[in-house]
Amino acid sequence: MTENDAEKVHQTSLRILSEVGVRLEHDEVVDRVIRAGASAGPNAQEVRFSPEMVGEYLKLTPSTVELDDRSGGTITLGSDSPSCFWTNPGLQILENRELRDITSSDLSHIALLCDALSNVDGIMGMAMKDIAPRHRDFVGVRVIAENSLKHVRALCFTPAGMEALAEMKQVFPGNWLSIGFTAHGPLRWTNLALDIFLRSSGYGIPTTVNGEPMAGATGPVSLAGSTAVGNAEILAGIVVNQILEPGRPIIYNLGLAHIFDMKFATAVTGGPENALFAKASAAMGRFYGMPSSSWVSTESMFDDSQAALEKMFGFDSHMAQGVSLIWGMGQLESEKTISLTQLVIDNEMIEYVKRYQQGFEVNSDTLQFELIKEVGIGGSFLETDHTLQNYRDHLWMPSILNRQARETCKGRLEDVARAEAERILGEDKGIKISQQESAELRRVERHYVDRSD
């Protein structure tokens, strides 16, 4: 997308918000936005935003978002920052070729594995079968925090759970915890989403605002039309968040958009169109001067060749387009499933693409004319000091991909990745949290479990 294309999308979205409007299914939020300058639509809970109002609240949105981990690291996301990577939420786990519901024990293993994988920057919550749905958000955060120092992206389930998350955020310094929510379109923000935004306001919690049009179903079948609808949903979400908490850090996410498969009547998340939506997300993020987001997904049920094809293309294309935050590491089956094997493979994919994007410099030091002259015709560079001293700086060395002869090959990639995941989990002995910090998280957890029961 060119800047002119982004301008056209922006102007169409402004017309959607001012002439069609958006439904906000939360009376208090509707009252707040109308008092802030929105106008009531023809039906209950429908509001319209003028272009001037949208522009006013866009100006309040910070251009960067800081995401902290608990080891003292900070990733600053901006519209042109390098991509960072998160896992995915899910309902099921594929382990040793068997599919089952995710439990809190599985989430602890996922967090432990992610803590050791160099390209995982954040871990998302899960729908754990052994935890009541109304407790899954804050229990999930506690489980992740006890097993990893990486940034935690909570999966929000209830407004009360959001209150628990806000209290848990105070246990550690910085933005070690973030949240997000998705519009359920077209042009509709649910009561739950808006209540999450409302109850999380005032804490400076980084928030991903997601538009999720499905081209051909909840958005026009044309990708440009669905982009305009999704952008309007995101702009409405940004306005609401800035009214509730001026200056709240926001990540723009149009990359969650997908298409409707007209043959099988399924949502497609790993097709070429998804990469185009990610491209649009990055372009619109740059247009608005804020970080962008997308997901890399696959329709494959298994950590197989289809998953490799769709996810490698996804990581390469999303990173090439400059998406700030890419999530979906470990993801299979259109986000329903996570695989520890796929998590290890995805980590390798990202490393591969990073090396490709790094390119190589051309200068007198890298051209090495004098060395070429010294070695001469028919000589060998293998024994030179230059090769010994510099090969690690120029040549990427994979962790699990096979580069051996057939006789010494360790096996199929998925088997090697599975063994690597088991090795990491077997060796991890690091302390991720102090007894006092764990006790405080569990105190908050007990309080909100007892209150809901």
One Martini backbone bead per residue (centre of mass of N, CA, C, O) as a GRO file, in nm:
protein
  453
    1MET     BB    1   0.095   0.037   0.023
    2THR     BB    2   0.036   0.351  -0.017
    3GLU     BB    3  -0.021   0.657   0.106
    4ASN     BB    4  -0.264   0.699  -0.079
    5ASP     BB    5  -0.413   0.444   0.005
    6ALA     BB    6  -0.433   0.514   0.306
    7GLU     BB    7  -0.601   0.769   0.263
    8LYS     BB    8  -0.846   0.628   0.137
    9VAL     BB    9  -0.910   0.451   0.377
   10HIS     BB   10  -0.942   0.675   0.583
   11GLN     BB   11  -1.175   0.830   0.444
   12THR     BB   12  -1.374   0.595   0.441
   13SER     BB   13  -1.378   0.550   0.748
   14LEU     BB   14  -1.487   0.830   0.817
   15ARG     BB   15  -1.755   0.789   0.668
   16ILE     BB   16  -1.850   0.549   0.830
   17LEU     BB   17  -1.848   0.695   1.115
   18SER     BB   18  -2.037   0.947   1.019
   19GLU     BB   19  -2.276   0.783   0.843
   20VAL     BB   20  -2.305   0.499   1.001
   21GLY     BB   21  -2.122   0.388   1.226
   22VAL     BB   22  -2.130   0.247   1.568
   23ARG     BB   23  -2.154  -0.018   1.794
   24LEU     BB   24  -2.201   0.030   2.156
   25GLU     BB   25  -2.248  -0.226   2.408
   26HIS     BB   26  -2.241   0.039   2.627
   27ASP     BB   27  -2.382   0.279   2.807
   28GLU     BB   28  -2.145   0.426   2.943
   29VAL     BB   29  -1.976   0.461   2.688
   30VAL     BB   30  -2.180   0.612   2.524
   31ASP     BB   31  -2.199   0.851   2.718
   32ARG     BB   32  -1.900   0.935   2.701
   33VAL     BB   33  -1.881   0.984   2.389
   34ILE     BB   34  -2.105   1.194   2.371
   35ARG     BB   35  -1.974   1.396   2.572
   36ALA     BB   36  -1.712   1.409   2.370
   37GLY     BB   37  -1.887   1.439   2.061
   38ALA     BB   38  -2.076   1.240   1.984
   39SER     BB   39  -2.339   1.091   1.797
   40ALA     BB   40  -2.643   0.974   1.767
   41GLY     BB   41  -2.802   0.726   1.638
   42PRO     BB   42  -3.096   0.563   1.525
   43ASN     BB   43  -2.996   0.353   1.735
   44ALA     BB   44  -2.922   0.176   1.987
   45GLN     BB   45  -2.576   0.224   2.053
   46GLU     BB   46  -2.540   0.429   1.827
   47VAL     BB   47  -2.258   0.593   1.675
   48ARG     BB   48  -2.094   0.906   1.576
   49PHE     BB   49  -1.797   1.020   1.407
   50SER     BB   50  -1.615   1.270   1.347
   51PRO     BB   51  -1.330   1.357   1.193
   52GLU     BB   52  -1.239   1.552   1.419
   53MET     BB   53  -1.260   1.351   1.653
   54VAL     BB   54  -1.066   1.141   1.552
   55GLY     BB   55  -0.821   1.332   1.532
   56GLU     BB   56  -0.809   1.415   1.828
   57TYR     BB   57  -0.759   1.115   1.947
   58LEU     BB   58  -0.512   1.040   1.780
   59LYS     BB   59  -0.321   1.255   1.913
   60LEU     BB   60  -0.319   1.095   2.200
   61THR     BB   61  -0.161   0.875   2.067
   62PRO     BB   62   0.105   0.712   2.093
   63SER     BB   63   0.394   0.627   1.894
   64THR     BB   64   0.470   0.443   2.141
   65VAL     BB   65   0.548   0.111   2.284
   66GLU     BB   66   0.612  -0.042   2.596
   67LEU     BB   67   0.769  -0.367   2.643
   68ASP     BB   68   0.813  -0.565   2.916
   69ASP     BB   69   1.014  -0.750   3.108
   70ARG     BB   70   1.163  -0.935   3.402
   71SER     BB   71   1.489  -0.878   3.307
   72GLY     BB   72   1.502  -0.555   3.199
   73GLY     BB   73   1.355  -0.547   2.934
   74THR     BB   74   1.288  -0.346   2.627
   75ILE     BB   75   1.028  -0.288   2.389
   76THR     BB   76   1.005  -0.053   2.124
   77LEU     BB   77   0.720   0.041   1.965
   78GLY     BB   78   0.680   0.128   1.620
   79SER     BB   79   0.618   0.195   1.289
   80ASP     BB   80   0.961   0.121   1.244
   81SER     BB   81   1.008  -0.125   1.397
   82PRO     BB   82   1.108  -0.408   1.477
   83SER     BB   83   1.011  -0.715   1.498
   84CYS     BB   84   0.797  -0.889   1.713
   85PHE     BB   85   0.713  -1.191   1.925
   86TRP     BB   86   0.434  -1.411   1.965
   87THR     BB   87   0.215  -1.608   2.058
   88ASN     BB   88  -0.084  -1.801   2.118
   89PRO     BB   89  -0.385  -1.869   2.153
   90GLY     BB   90  -0.594  -2.143   2.299
   91LEU     BB   91  -0.754  -2.482   2.336
   92GLN     BB   92  -0.519  -2.662   2.221
   93ILE     BB   93  -0.292  -2.951   2.212
   94LEU     BB   94  -0.012  -3.073   2.031
   95GLU     BB   95   0.105  -3.403   2.139
   96ASN     BB   96   0.236  -3.661   2.001
   97ARG     BB   97  -0.013  -3.650   1.787
   98GLU     BB   98  -0.203  -3.534   2.015
   99LEU     BB   99  -0.528  -3.414   2.099
  100ARG     BB  100  -0.596  -3.156   2.351
  101ASP     BB  101  -0.672  -2.994   2.615
  102ILE     BB  102  -0.581  -2.727   2.785
  103THR     BB  103  -0.371  -2.668   3.061
  104SER     BB  104  -0.192  -2.533   3.314
  105SER     BB  105   0.047  -2.722   3.266
  106ASP     BB  106   0.090  -2.650   2.971
  107LEU     BB  107   0.141  -2.347   3.013
  108SER     BB  108   0.399  -2.388   3.177
  109HIS     BB  109   0.556  -2.524   2.943
  110ILE     BB  110   0.534  -2.300   2.740
  111ALA     BB  111   0.678  -2.085   2.912
  112LEU     BB  112   0.946  -2.238   2.947
  113LEU     BB  113   1.012  -2.258   2.647
  114CYS     BB  114   0.997  -1.953   2.577
  115ASP     BB  115   1.229  -1.862   2.766
  116ALA     BB  116   1.447  -2.018   2.561
  117LEU     BB  117   1.342  -1.861   2.316
  118SER     BB  118   1.480  -1.600   2.135
  119ASN     BB  119   1.200  -1.507   1.958
  120VAL     BB  120   1.040  -1.476   2.217
  121ASP     BB  121   0.861  -1.188   2.359
  122GLY     BB  122   0.568  -1.325   2.403
  123ILE     BB  123   0.290  -1.444   2.614
  124MET     BB  124  -0.009  -1.610   2.586
  125GLY     BB  125  -0.297  -1.691   2.678
  126MET     BB  126  -0.535  -1.950   2.787
  127ALA     BB  127  -0.791  -2.206   2.755
  128MET     BB  128  -0.822  -2.366   3.041
  129LYS     BB  129  -0.984  -2.654   3.134
  130ASP     BB  130  -0.911  -2.651   3.464
  131ILE     BB  131  -1.037  -2.360   3.438
  132ALA     BB  132  -1.244  -2.133   3.494
  133PRO     BB  133  -1.343  -1.895   3.277
  134ARG     BB  134  -1.351  -1.654   3.504
  135HIS     BB  135  -1.016  -1.730   3.567
  136ARG     BB  136  -0.817  -1.750   3.315
  137ASP     BB  137  -0.672  -1.482   3.302
  138PHE     BB  138  -0.525  -1.458   3.590
  139VAL     BB  139  -0.414  -1.745   3.605
  140GLY     BB  140  -0.246  -1.732   3.346
  141VAL     BB  141  -0.055  -1.508   3.440
  142ARG     BB  142   0.061  -1.661   3.681
  143VAL     BB  143   0.174  -1.904   3.527
  144ILE     BB  144   0.366  -1.748   3.345
  145ALA     BB  145   0.526  -1.587   3.568
  146GLU     BB  146   0.637  -1.862   3.707
  147ASN     BB  147   0.785  -1.956   3.400
  148SER     BB  148   0.852  -1.650   3.304
  149LEU     BB  149   1.017  -1.335   3.183
  150LYS     BB  150   0.826  -1.265   2.982
  151HIS     BB  151   0.598  -1.120   2.823
  152VAL     BB  152   0.245  -1.058   2.897
  153ARG     BB  153  -0.055  -1.171   2.728
  154ALA     BB  154  -0.359  -1.135   2.805
  155LEU     BB  155  -0.664  -1.324   2.834
  156CYS     BB  156  -0.975  -1.199   2.816
  157PHE     BB  157  -1.298  -1.280   2.989
  158THR     BB  158  -1.353  -1.061   3.225
  159PRO     BB  159  -1.406  -0.784   3.411
  160ALA     BB  160  -1.303  -0.900   3.680
  161GLY     BB  161  -1.040  -1.006   3.559
  162MET     BB  162  -0.932  -0.723   3.492
  163GLU     BB  163  -0.900  -0.634   3.785
  164ALA     BB  164  -0.688  -0.847   3.853
  165LEU     BB  165  -0.479  -0.757   3.643
  166ALA     BB  166  -0.436  -0.471   3.753
  167GLU     BB  167  -0.322  -0.579   4.024
  168MET     BB  168  -0.092  -0.757   3.912
  169LYS     BB  169   0.076  -0.535   3.770
  170GLN     BB  170   0.198  -0.426   4.056
  171VAL     BB  171   0.414  -0.652   4.124
  172PHE     BB  172   0.558  -0.530   3.873
  173PRO     BB  173   0.746  -0.348   3.684
  174GLY     BB  174   0.603  -0.213   3.433
  175ASN     BB  175   0.510  -0.352   3.101
  176TRP     BB  176   0.461  -0.687   3.153
  177LEU     BB  177   0.157  -0.618   3.076
  178SER     BB  178  -0.106  -0.702   2.842
  179ILE     BB  179  -0.374  -0.622   2.612
  180GLY     BB  180  -0.686  -0.715   2.428
  181PHE     BB  181  -0.923  -0.647   2.150
  182THR     BB  182  -1.217  -0.734   1.947
  183ALA     BB  183  -1.406  -0.673   1.691
  184HIS     BB  184  -1.758  -0.756   1.616
  185GLY     BB  185  -1.870  -0.762   1.319
  186PRO     BB  186  -1.983  -0.508   1.176
  187LEU     BB  187  -1.941  -0.233   1.360
  188ARG     BB  188  -1.869  -0.384   1.657
  189TRP     BB  189  -1.883  -0.343   2.013
  190THR     BB  190  -1.882  -0.513   2.286
  191ASN     BB  191  -1.945  -0.526   2.613
  192LEU     BB  192  -1.688  -0.673   2.697
  193ALA     BB  193  -1.478  -0.501   2.558
  194LEU     BB  194  -1.566  -0.228   2.691
  195ASP     BB  195  -1.530  -0.322   2.985
  196ILE     BB  196  -1.231  -0.373   2.960
  197PHE     BB  197  -1.151  -0.085   2.886
  198LEU     BB  198  -1.272   0.047   3.137
  199ARG     BB  199  -1.125  -0.130   3.373
  200SER     BB  200  -0.824  -0.063   3.245
  201SER     BB  201  -0.833   0.220   3.306
  202GLY     BB  202  -0.552   0.408   3.450
  203TYR     BB  203  -0.277   0.197   3.407
  204GLY     BB  204  -0.113   0.191   3.130
  205ILE     BB  205  -0.209  -0.041   2.947
  206PRO     BB  206  -0.129  -0.207   2.693
  207THR     BB  207  -0.323  -0.200   2.374
  208THR     BB  208  -0.488  -0.407   2.151
  209VAL     BB  209  -0.653  -0.307   1.850
  210ASN     BB  210  -0.898  -0.502   1.682
  211GLY     BB  211  -0.957  -0.593   1.351
  212GLU     BB  212  -1.207  -0.854   1.204
  213PRO     BB  213  -1.249  -0.893   0.910
  214MET     BB  214  -1.440  -1.099   0.672
  215ALA     BB  215  -1.404  -1.159   0.363
  216GLY     BB  216  -1.748  -1.209   0.264
  217ALA     BB  217  -1.894  -1.153   0.561
  218THR     BB  218  -1.783  -0.890   0.763
  219GLY     BB  219  -1.693  -0.803   0.471
  220PRO     BB  220  -1.595  -0.723   0.196
  221VAL     BB  221  -1.449  -0.909  -0.058
  222SER     BB  222  -1.285  -0.678  -0.077
  223LEU     BB  223  -0.995  -0.585   0.068
  224ALA     BB  224  -1.042  -0.280   0.078
  225GLY     BB  225  -1.319  -0.288   0.220
  226SER     BB  226  -1.224  -0.445   0.472
  227THR     BB  227  -1.013  -0.239   0.554
  228ALA     BB  228  -1.213  -0.007   0.609
  229VAL     BB  229  -1.375  -0.151   0.828
  230GLY     BB  230  -1.143  -0.226   1.021
  231ASN     BB  231  -1.042   0.064   1.057
  232ALA     BB  232  -1.301   0.175   1.183
  233GLU     BB  233  -1.297  -0.009   1.431
  234ILE     BB  234  -1.025   0.087   1.538
  235LEU     BB  235  -1.084   0.388   1.563
  236ALA     BB  236  -1.311   0.350   1.766
  237GLY     BB  237  -1.132   0.209   1.981
  238ILE     BB  238  -0.937   0.446   2.018
  239VAL     BB  239  -1.135   0.661   2.106
  240VAL     BB  240  -1.239   0.517   2.353
  241ASN     BB  241  -0.964   0.485   2.500
  242GLN     BB  242  -0.897   0.799   2.504
  243ILE     BB  243  -1.140   0.876   2.673
  244LEU     BB  244  -1.077   0.687   2.921
  245GLU     BB  245  -0.740   0.720   2.843
  246PRO     BB  246  -0.533   0.948   2.802
  247GLY     BB  247  -0.247   0.807   2.639
  248ARG     BB  248  -0.288   0.532   2.562
  249PRO     BB  249  -0.132   0.252   2.467
  250ILE     BB  250  -0.131   0.155   2.114
  251ILE     BB  251  -0.211  -0.123   1.900
  252TYR     BB  252  -0.238  -0.176   1.564
  253ASN     BB  253  -0.491  -0.431   1.435
  254LEU     BB  254  -0.542  -0.565   1.104
  255GLY     BB  255  -0.392  -0.859   1.095
  256LEU     BB  256  -0.664  -1.026   1.185
  257ALA     BB  257  -0.762  -1.048   0.922
  258HIS     BB  258  -0.986  -1.226   0.691
  259ILE     BB  259  -1.127  -1.497   0.512
  260PHE     BB  260  -1.382  -1.654   0.314
  261ASP     BB  261  -1.448  -1.974   0.229
  262MET     BB  262  -1.659  -2.061  -0.038
  263LYS     BB  263  -1.628  -2.382  -0.028
  264PHE     BB  264  -1.598  -2.446   0.313
  265ALA     BB  265  -1.689  -2.231   0.523
  266THR     BB  266  -1.416  -2.080   0.620
  267ALA     BB  267  -1.165  -1.948   0.799
  268VAL     BB  268  -0.886  -1.767   0.680
  269THR     BB  269  -0.524  -1.743   0.806
  270GLY     BB  270  -0.295  -1.869   0.567
  271GLY     BB  271  -0.312  -1.677   0.335
  272PRO     BB  272  -0.226  -1.430   0.115
  273GLU     BB  273  -0.437  -1.227   0.228
  274ASN     BB  274  -0.319  -1.207   0.513
  275ALA     BB  275  -0.060  -1.064   0.418
  276LEU     BB  276  -0.212  -0.816   0.306
  277PHE     BB  277  -0.330  -0.727   0.577
  278ALA     BB  278  -0.055  -0.687   0.709
  279LYS     BB  279   0.035  -0.471   0.514
  280ALA     BB  280  -0.196  -0.276   0.590
  281SER     BB  281  -0.128  -0.251   0.889
  282ALA     BB  282   0.151  -0.123   0.852
  283ALA     BB  283   0.058   0.119   0.679
  284MET     BB  284  -0.146   0.238   0.887
  285GLY     BB  285   0.051   0.273   1.116
  286ARG     BB  286   0.229   0.477   0.965
  287PHE     BB  287   0.003   0.681   0.906
  288TYR     BB  288  -0.055   0.714   1.234
  289GLY     BB  289   0.202   0.665   1.414
  290MET     BB  290   0.192   0.343   1.492
  291PRO     BB  291   0.186   0.042   1.595
  292SER     BB  292   0.174  -0.283   1.458
  293SER     BB  293  -0.028  -0.580   1.366
  294SER     BB  294  -0.014  -0.950   1.349
  295TRP     BB  295  -0.073  -1.276   1.206
  296VAL     BB  296   0.057  -1.616   1.207
  297SER     BB  297  -0.093  -1.872   1.017
  298THR     BB  298  -0.283  -2.193   1.000
  299GLU     BB  299  -0.483  -2.470   0.879
  300SER     BB  300  -0.322  -2.671   1.000
  301MET     BB  301  -0.327  -2.961   1.222
  302PHE     BB  302  -0.011  -2.977   1.175
  303ASP     BB  303   0.344  -3.023   1.196
  304ASP     BB  304   0.385  -2.953   0.869
  305SER     BB  305   0.409  -2.856   0.545
  306GLN     BB  306   0.181  -2.650   0.555
  307ALA     BB  307   0.281  -2.495   0.796
  308ALA     BB  308   0.552  -2.419   0.670
  309LEU     BB  309   0.448  -2.265   0.427
  310GLU     BB  310   0.257  -2.052   0.569
  311LYS     BB  311   0.457  -1.947   0.791
  312MET     BB  312   0.702  -1.863   0.629
  313PHE     BB  313   0.550  -1.660   0.456
  314GLY     BB  314   0.446  -1.493   0.690
  315PHE     BB  315   0.708  -1.401   0.825
  316ASP     BB  316   0.837  -1.276   0.575
  317SER     BB  317   0.610  -1.072   0.490
  318HIS     BB  318   0.562  -0.923   0.758
  319MET     BB  319   0.854  -0.829   0.800
  320ALA     BB  320   0.891  -0.682   0.523
  321GLN     BB  321   0.644  -0.472   0.596
  322GLY     BB  322   0.679  -0.381   0.913
  323VAL     BB  323   0.569  -0.529   1.144
  324SER     BB  324   0.586  -0.489   1.485
  325LEU     BB  325   0.367  -0.724   1.568
  326ILE     BB  326   0.398  -1.082   1.587
  327TRP     BB  327   0.164  -1.342   1.599
  328GLY     BB  328   0.177  -1.726   1.627
  329MET     BB  329   0.356  -1.897   1.787
  330GLY     BB  330   0.262  -2.241   1.750
  331GLN     BB  331   0.039  -2.224   1.546
  332LEU     BB  332  -0.274  -2.396   1.477
  333GLU     BB  333  -0.577  -2.418   1.347
  334SER     BB  334  -0.660  -2.115   1.352
  335GLU     BB  335  -0.571  -2.088   1.684
  336LYS     BB  336  -0.671  -2.347   1.845
  337THR     BB  337  -0.363  -2.444   1.832
  338ILE     BB  338  -0.078  -2.578   2.006
  339SER     BB  339   0.284  -2.636   1.951
  340LEU     BB  340   0.594  -2.714   2.057
  341THR     BB  341   0.713  -2.790   1.788
  342GLN     BB  342   0.623  -2.533   1.632
  343LEU     BB  343   0.769  -2.335   1.813
  344VAL     BB  344   1.055  -2.425   1.733
  345ILE     BB  345   1.022  -2.383   1.428
  346ASP     BB  346   0.946  -2.081   1.435
  347ASN     BB  347   1.208  -1.985   1.561
  348GLU     BB  348   1.375  -2.070   1.309
  349MET     BB  349   1.229  -1.903   1.097
  350ILE     BB  350   1.293  -1.625   1.213
  351GLU     BB  351   1.599  -1.653   1.199
  352TYR     BB  352   1.612  -1.687   0.897
  353VAL     BB  353   1.477  -1.413   0.816
  354LYS     BB  354   1.671  -1.228   0.965
  355ARG     BB  355   1.917  -1.302   0.796
  356TYR     BB  356   1.806  -1.212   0.525
  357GLN     BB  357   1.742  -0.912   0.610
  358GLN     BB  358   2.037  -0.832   0.676
  359GLY     BB  359   2.230  -0.917   0.472
  360PHE     BB  360   2.507  -0.735   0.303
  361GLU     BB  361   2.811  -0.589   0.293
  362VAL     BB  362   2.984  -0.342   0.076
  363ASN     BB  363   3.337  -0.344   0.118
  364SER     BB  364   3.668  -0.363   0.173
  365ASP     BB  365   3.637  -0.569   0.408
  366THR     BB  366   3.435  -0.775   0.255
  367LEU     BB  367   3.587  -0.817  -0.023
  368GLN     BB  368   3.890  -0.912   0.012
  369PHE     BB  369   4.127  -0.876  -0.200
  370GLU     BB  370   4.394  -0.958  -0.058
  371LEU     BB  371   4.302  -1.245   0.006
  372ILE     BB  372   4.246  -1.337  -0.281
  373LYS     BB  373   4.537  -1.287  -0.377
  374GLU     BB  374   4.674  -1.481  -0.176
  375VAL     BB  375   4.528  -1.745  -0.256
  376GLY     BB  376   4.424  -1.763  -0.534
  377ILE     BB  377   4.437  -1.995  -0.769
  378GLY     BB  378   4.299  -2.287  -0.631
  379GLY     BB  379   4.251  -2.227  -0.351
  380SER     BB  380   4.193  -2.179   0.012
  381PHE     BB  381   3.976  -2.035   0.276
  382LEU     BB  382   3.951  -2.231   0.521
  383GLU     BB  383   4.255  -2.175   0.659
  384THR     BB  384   4.201  -1.895   0.728
  385ASP     BB  385   4.175  -1.649   0.963
  386HIS     BB  386   3.926  -1.507   0.852
  387THR     BB  387   3.734  -1.746   0.870
  388LEU     BB  388   3.767  -1.816   1.173
  389GLN     BB  389   3.693  -1.510   1.278
  390ASN     BB  390   3.404  -1.465   1.074
  391TYR     BB  391   3.180  -1.686   1.023
  392ARG     BB  392   2.966  -1.606   1.245
  393ASP     BB  393   2.901  -1.318   1.101
  394HIS     BB  394   2.803  -1.454   0.801
  395LEU     BB  395   2.697  -1.740   0.906
  396TRP     BB  396   2.427  -1.929   0.938
  397MET     BB  397   2.326  -2.142   1.227
  398PRO     BB  398   2.133  -2.382   1.281
  399SER     BB  399   1.952  -2.587   1.517
  400ILE     BB  400   1.740  -2.804   1.340
  401LEU     BB  401   1.835  -2.810   1.072
  402ASN     BB  402   1.940  -2.995   0.805
  403ARG     BB  403   2.315  -3.053   0.705
  404GLN     BB  404   2.341  -3.347   0.662
  405ALA     BB  405   2.376  -3.650   0.595
  406ARG     BB  406   2.177  -3.916   0.581
  407GLU     BB  407   2.344  -4.093   0.787
  408THR     BB  408   2.326  -3.830   1.015
  409CYS     BB  409   2.043  -3.781   1.030
  410LYS     BB  410   1.793  -3.719   1.286
  411GLY     BB  411   1.541  -3.651   1.101
  412ARG     BB  412   1.261  -3.519   1.114
  413LEU     BB  413   1.179  -3.207   1.197
  414GLU     BB  414   0.951  -3.264   1.405
  415ASP     BB  415   1.127  -3.459   1.575
  416VAL     BB  416   1.355  -3.265   1.643
  417ALA     BB  417   1.175  -3.045   1.775
  418ARG     BB  418   1.057  -3.221   1.995
  419ALA     BB  419   1.329  -3.292   2.128
  420GLU     BB  420   1.407  -2.998   2.190
  421ALA     BB  421   1.175  -2.936   2.380
  422GLU     BB  422   1.243  -3.160   2.584
  423ARG     BB  423   1.525  -3.063   2.652
  424ILE     BB  424   1.452  -2.786   2.765
  425LEU     BB  425   1.253  -2.884   2.986
  426GLY     BB  426   1.469  -3.073   3.127
  427GLU     BB  427   1.687  -2.824   3.189
  428ASP     BB  428   1.509  -2.634   3.336
  429LYS     BB  429   1.612  -2.436   3.653
  430GLY     BB  430   1.510  -2.162   3.665
  431ILE     BB  431   1.427  -1.873   3.835
  432LYS     BB  432   1.127  -1.665   3.782
  433ILE     BB  433   1.037  -1.636   4.095
  434SER     BB  434   0.952  -1.528   4.386
  435GLN     BB  435   0.790  -1.603   4.669
  436GLN     BB  436   0.659  -1.323   4.707
  437GLU     BB  437   0.544  -1.287   4.421
  438SER     BB  438   0.376  -1.544   4.409
  439ALA     BB  439   0.204  -1.480   4.661
  440GLU     BB  440   0.072  -1.223   4.545
  441LEU     BB  441  -0.064  -1.347   4.299
  442ARG     BB  442  -0.226  -1.559   4.471
  443ARG     BB  443  -0.383  -1.357   4.636
  444VAL     BB  444  -0.537  -1.229   4.406
  445GLU     BB  445  -0.658  -1.486   4.299
  446ARG     BB  446  -0.821  -1.568   4.551
  447HIS     BB  447  -0.995  -1.316   4.572
  448TYR     BB  448  -1.140  -1.353   4.284
  449VAL     BB  449  -1.243  -1.635   4.327
  450ASP     BB  450  -1.409  -1.584   4.587
  451ARG     BB  451  -1.588  -1.356   4.467
  452SER     BB  452  -1.719  -1.534   4.234
  453ASP     BB  453  -1.817  -1.771   4.439
   0.00000   0.00000   0.00000
